[in-house]
Amino acid sequence: MKKNLRMLALGFLVSAVVLLVYDQFFSTPTKADETNAAPTKDVADDNSNTWKAKYEKLLAQQEVDKAADEAAKKKEEEAKKVKSYTLTISKGDPSSKAGEELQANGIIKSASEFDKYLKDNNYEKYVRDGKYNLKSDMSYETIAKILAHKN
């Protein structure tokens, strides 16, 4: 039995060597081999160009994102700066006009919220005419007290 298995294995080995020698030296390339070989090189070039294009696009996108981040940081810094404004209220002007001017000059965020605050806390009827130096870091309460002369 051992001898038979050894002979079978030797037969497989010899046949494999014979097929290898024939394939290397005596077979001719077929058209199928040529068509499979040629596109592989072209596909590799196409993939190379595709990856280069994707890489360049990614770099460009990162530059755009970086510029946008810098612009956002500048905008935040400007928003953090304390703005000053001299509000002038003429005789007979409604308190809503003060809120609109303060919002237009960046002292408060919302004129309607400021007007609501004045009404809810009974400052609306005490707003006096005059000139007031106000800053954007002041609260609604502080501004209302200044306008109503209730310091």
C-alpha positions as CSV (number, residue, x, y, z in Angstrom):
1,M,0.0,0.0,0.0
2,K,2.8,2.4,0.9
3,K,4.6,1.7,-2.4
4,N,1.4,2.4,-4.4
5,L,0.9,5.8,-2.7
6,R,4.5,6.7,-3.4
7,M,4.2,5.8,-7.0
8,L,0.9,7.9,-7.3
9,A,2.6,10.9,-5.7
10,L,5.6,10.5,-8.0
11,G,3.3,10.4,-11.0
12,F,1.5,13.6,-9.9
13,L,4.9,15.3,-9.5
14,V,6.2,14.2,-12.9
15,S,3.0,15.3,-14.6
16,A,3.1,18.7,-12.9
17,V,6.7,19.2,-14.1
18,V,5.9,18.1,-17.6
19,L,3.0,20.6,-17.8
20,L,5.1,23.4,-16.4
21,V,7.9,22.8,-19.0
22,Y,5.3,22.7,-21.8
23,D,3.6,25.9,-20.7
24,Q,6.8,27.8,-20.3
25,F,8.6,26.8,-23.5
26,F,6.0,25.4,-26.1
27,S,2.7,27.3,-25.6
28,T,2.0,30.4,-27.6
29,P,0.2,33.4,-26.2
30,T,-3.4,33.5,-27.1
31,K,-5.5,36.6,-27.8
32,A,-7.3,36.2,-24.5
33,D,-3.9,36.4,-22.7
34,E,-3.0,39.6,-24.6
35,T,-6.4,41.3,-23.9
36,N,-6.1,40.5,-20.2
37,A,-2.6,41.7,-19.9
38,A,-3.0,45.1,-21.7
39,P,-6.0,46.5,-19.8
40,T,-4.4,45.7,-16.5
41,K,-1.7,48.4,-17.2
42,D,-4.3,50.9,-18.5
43,V,-6.5,50.2,-15.4
44,A,-3.5,50.7,-13.2
45,D,-2.9,54.1,-14.9
46,D,-6.5,55.0,-14.6
47,N,-6.6,54.1,-10.9
48,S,-3.4,56.1,-10.4
49,N,-5.0,59.2,-12.1
50,T,-8.2,58.7,-10.1
51,W,-6.4,58.5,-6.8
52,K,-4.3,61.6,-7.7
53,A,-7.5,63.5,-8.5
54,K,-9.2,62.4,-5.3
55,Y,-6.1,63.3,-3.3
56,E,-5.9,66.8,-4.9
57,K,-9.6,67.3,-4.3
58,L,-9.2,66.3,-0.7
59,L,-6.3,68.8,-0.2
60,A,-8.4,71.5,-1.8
61,Q,-11.4,70.7,0.5
62,Q,-9.1,70.9,3.5
63,E,-7.8,74.3,2.5
64,V,-11.4,75.5,2.1
65,D,-12.3,74.1,5.5
66,K,-9.3,75.8,7.0
67,A,-10.2,79.1,5.5
68,A,-13.8,78.8,6.8
69,D,-12.6,77.9,10.3
70,E,-10.3,81.0,10.3
71,A,-13.2,83.2,9.1
72,A,-15.5,81.7,11.9
73,K,-12.8,82.4,14.5
74,K,-12.5,86.0,13.4
75,K,-16.2,86.4,13.5
76,E,-16.3,85.0,17.0
77,E,-13.5,87.3,18.1
78,E,-15.5,90.3,16.7
79,A,-18.6,89.1,18.5
80,K,-16.6,88.8,21.8
81,K,-15.4,92.4,21.5
82,V,-17.4,94.8,23.7
83,K,-19.1,97.4,21.5
84,S,-19.9,100.9,22.8
85,Y,-22.7,103.0,21.5
86,T,-24.1,106.4,22.6
87,L,-27.9,106.1,22.4
88,T,-29.8,109.4,22.0
89,I,-33.5,109.4,23.0
90,S,-35.4,112.5,22.0
91,K,-38.4,113.8,23.8
92,G,-41.5,111.8,22.9
93,D,-39.7,108.8,21.4
94,P,-41.2,105.4,22.3
95,S,-39.1,102.9,24.2
96,S,-39.3,100.6,21.2
97,K,-37.2,103.0,19.2
98,A,-34.4,102.6,21.8
99,G,-34.5,98.8,21.4
100,E,-34.4,99.1,17.6
101,E,-31.4,101.4,17.7
102,L,-29.6,99.2,20.2
103,Q,-30.2,96.1,18.1
104,A,-29.1,97.8,14.9
105,N,-25.8,98.8,16.6
106,G,-25.1,95.4,18.1
107,I,-25.6,96.3,21.7
108,I,-28.5,93.8,22.2
109,K,-29.5,90.8,20.3
110,S,-33.3,91.3,20.0
111,A,-35.2,94.6,20.1
112,S,-38.5,92.7,20.7
113,E,-37.1,90.8,23.7
114,F,-35.8,94.1,25.1
115,D,-39.1,95.8,24.7
116,K,-40.8,92.8,26.3
117,Y,-38.4,93.1,29.2
118,L,-39.2,96.8,29.6
119,K,-42.9,96.1,29.7
120,D,-42.7,93.1,32.0
121,N,-40.5,94.9,34.6
122,N,-42.4,98.3,34.4
123,Y,-39.4,100.2,33.0
124,E,-41.3,101.2,29.8
125,K,-43.0,104.3,31.2
126,Y,-39.8,105.5,33.0
127,V,-37.5,105.7,30.0
128,R,-36.2,109.3,29.8
129,D,-34.9,111.3,27.0
130,G,-31.1,112.0,26.8
131,K,-27.8,110.6,25.8
132,Y,-26.7,107.2,27.2
133,N,-23.3,105.5,26.8
134,L,-24.1,101.7,26.6
135,K,-22.0,98.6,26.0
136,S,-22.8,95.3,24.5
137,D,-21.7,93.4,27.6
138,M,-24.5,95.0,29.7
139,S,-27.6,93.0,30.6
140,Y,-31.1,94.1,29.8
141,E,-31.6,95.0,33.5
142,T,-28.6,97.3,33.5
143,I,-29.6,99.0,30.3
144,A,-33.2,99.5,31.5
145,K,-32.0,101.0,34.8
146,I,-29.7,103.4,33.0
147,L,-32.5,104.5,30.6
148,A,-35.0,104.9,33.4
149,H,-32.5,106.7,35.7
150,K,-33.0,104.0,38.4
151,N,-29.3,103.3,39.1
